[in-house]
Amino acid sequence: MIRLLLVDDHQVVRSGLRMLLGNEADVQIVGEAGTAREALAAAGTLKPDVVLMDIGLPDLSGIEATREIKRLHAQVAVVALTIHEDEEYFFKMLDAGAEGYVPKRAAPEELLTAIRAAARGEVYLYPSLAKLLVRGYLSQERAAGEATGFDGLTEREQEVLRFVAEGAANEEIAEALVISPKTVARHRENIMQKLGLHSRSELVRYAIRKGIIRP
């Protein structure tokens, strides 16, 4: 069961999310918050698995709230659900530690996919938005000459990293590369050790910076 905390400053939005998500067999809505400070308090007392976070909150931004939640409760996953679809907010939320980013115009299935992926410790980026933002970010990185070298990763590890950064599960990667899930898990462990990374969000940022994720 995924314990979910809803954070949005509009009561009607939270009510709509309760109606949308409340009947899912694997989702339990454990609480709501209308401000960043309420969200921080609720994250500590309710111990959710996933926080569904709006960016535009009245006291602190959802970005600041996400950063503080991740600092205090590293095990809690955060999925941004927001009207903002531009590069600035996207990368700030990712840097703050969010595991997912979904626009409010997305289909309910996309939101549920993001919540479930985050609960599994995976990263979910809304596909069309991620492609747009990655394209712009990569062009900047190439212009700066930073998207070179892969820090000792083999070609196979780069392939696995690309799938991992895009949110694929081990079984999906294994099927795509025609290897076993155990081999995928071993590659993932080697990648994390070689790069000195500790989370899926860090892998995503590395993959974008190096141009491994491509539009």
C-alpha positions in Angstrom: 0.0 0.0 0.0 1.4 3.4 -1.0 0.9 6.0 1.7 0.2 9.3 -0.1 0.3 12.9 1.2 -1.5 15.6 -0.9 0.1 19.1 -0.9 -1.8 21.9 -2.8 -3.0 25.2 -1.6 -6.4 24.8 -3.3 -8.9 22.7 -1.4 -10.8 22.0 -4.6 -7.7 20.5 -6.2 -7.0 18.3 -3.1 -10.7 17.1 -3.2 -10.4 16.3 -6.8 -7.2 14.3 -6.2 -8.9 12.4 -3.3 -11.8 11.5 -5.7 -9.3 10.5 -8.4 -6.9 8.5 -6.3 -8.9 7.4 -3.3 -10.4 4.3 -5.0 -7.1 2.9 -6.1 -6.5 -0.4 -4.3 -2.8 0.3 -3.8 -3.0 3.9 -2.7 -4.0 5.2 0.7 -4.3 9.0 1.1 -3.0 9.6 4.7 -3.3 13.4 4.8 -3.4 16.8 3.1 -1.5 20.0 3.4 -2.2 23.5 2.0 1.1 25.1 2.8 4.8 24.1 2.7 5.1 24.3 6.5 2.0 22.0 6.9 3.6 19.6 4.4 6.8 19.5 6.4 5.0 18.8 9.6 2.8 16.1 7.9 5.8 14.4 6.3 7.3 13.9 9.8 4.1 12.8 11.6 2.3 10.8 8.9 5.4 9.2 7.4 4.0 9.0 3.8 5.8 6.9 1.1 5.1 9.6 -1.5 4.3 13.3 -1.3 2.3 14.8 -4.3 3.7 18.3 -4.3 2.4 21.5 -5.9 5.1 24.1 -6.6 3.0 27.3 -6.1 2.5 27.3 -2.3 1.6 30.4 -0.4 4.5 30.4 2.2 7.5 28.5 0.8 7.7 27.2 -2.7 7.2 23.5 -3.4 10.8 23.4 -4.5 12.0 24.5 -1.0 9.5 22.2 0.7 10.8 19.3 -1.4 14.4 20.0 -0.6 13.6 20.2 3.1 11.5 17.0 3.1 14.3 15.1 1.3 16.8 16.5 3.8 14.8 15.4 6.9 13.1 12.3 5.4 15.3 10.9 2.6 13.1 7.9 2.3 10.1 9.9 1.3 9.6 10.3 -2.4 8.2 13.5 -3.9 6.3 13.9 -7.1 5.6 17.4 -8.5 2.1 17.9 -9.8 2.1 21.4 -11.2 0.9 23.8 -13.9 4.5 24.8 -14.5 6.0 23.2 -17.6 9.1 25.2 -18.2 12.8 24.3 -17.8 13.4 26.4 -14.7 11.0 24.7 -12.4 11.6 21.3 -13.8 15.4 21.3 -13.1 14.9 23.1 -9.7 12.5 20.3 -8.6 14.9 17.6 -9.8 17.8 19.3 -8.0 15.7 19.5 -4.9 15.4 15.7 -5.0 12.0 15.1 -6.6 11.4 11.6 -8.1 8.7 12.7 -10.5 7.4 15.7 -12.4 3.8 15.6 -13.9 1.8 18.6 -15.3 -1.7 19.0 -14.0 -3.0 18.6 -17.6 -1.7 15.0 -17.6 -4.1 12.0 -17.8 -4.9 10.3 -14.5 -3.0 7.2 -15.6 0.2 9.2 -16.0 -0.2 10.6 -12.5 -0.7 7.1 -11.0 2.2 5.8 -13.0 4.4 8.5 -11.5 3.2 7.8 -7.9 3.8 4.1 -8.2 7.2 4.6 -9.8 8.3 7.0 -7.1 7.1 4.5 -4.4 9.4 1.9 -6.0 12.3 4.3 -5.8 12.2 5.1 -9.5 12.1 8.5 -11.3 9.2 9.4 -13.5 9.3 12.4 -15.9 6.2 13.2 -18.0 7.4 12.1 -21.4 6.6 15.0 -23.7 7.8 17.5 -21.1 11.0 15.6 -20.4 11.9 15.4 -24.1 11.4 19.1 -24.6 13.5 20.0 -21.6 16.2 17.5 -22.2 16.6 18.8 -25.8 17.2 22.4 -24.6 19.4 21.3 -21.7 21.6 19.1 -23.9 22.1 21.9 -26.4 23.4 24.1 -23.6 25.6 21.4 -22.3 27.1 20.7 -25.7 27.7 24.4 -26.2 29.6 24.4 -22.9 31.6 21.4 -23.9 30.5 19.4 -20.8 28.8 16.4 -22.4 32.0 14.5 -23.0 33.4 11.3 -21.3 31.5 8.8 -19.3 33.8 8.4 -16.2 34.8 4.8 -17.0 31.4 3.4 -17.8 31.4 0.6 -20.4 29.1 0.9 -23.4 26.7 -1.7 -21.8 26.6 0.3 -18.6 25.8 3.5 -20.6 22.9 1.6 -22.2 21.6 0.4 -18.8 22.1 3.9 -17.4 20.0 5.4 -20.1 17.1 3.0 -19.4 17.4 3.5 -15.7 17.4 7.3 -16.0 14.3 7.1 -18.2 12.4 5.2 -15.5 12.6 1.6 -16.9 12.3 -1.3 -14.4 15.0 -4.0 -14.3 12.7 -6.4 -16.1 12.0 -4.0 -19.0 15.8 -3.2 -19.3 16.5 -7.0 -19.4 14.0 -7.6 -22.1 15.2 -4.7 -24.2 18.9 -5.6 -23.9 18.3 -9.4 -24.0 20.0 -10.0 -20.7 18.8 -11.3 -17.3 17.3 -9.0 -14.6 20.2 -10.1 -12.3 22.7 -8.9 -14.9 20.8 -5.5 -15.1 20.9 -5.2 -11.3 24.7 -5.9 -11.3 25.2 -3.3 -14.0 23.2 -0.8 -11.9 25.3 -1.4 -8.8 28.5 -1.0 -10.8 27.2 2.3 -12.3 26.4 3.7 -8.9 29.8 2.7 -7.5 31.8 4.1 -10.5 29.9 7.4 -10.5 29.7 7.8 -6.7 25.9 8.3 -7.0 23.3 7.3 -4.4 19.9 8.0 -5.9 17.8 7.7 -9.0 17.5 11.5 -9.2 21.3 11.8 -9.2 21.5 9.3 -12.1 18.9 11.3 -14.1 20.9 14.5 -13.6 24.2 12.7 -14.7 22.5 11.1 -17.7 21.2 14.5 -18.9 24.5 16.3 -18.3 26.4 13.7 -20.3 23.9 13.4 -23.1 23.0 9.8 -22.4 19.3 10.7 -22.3 18.4 12.1 -25.7 15.2 13.5 -27.1 
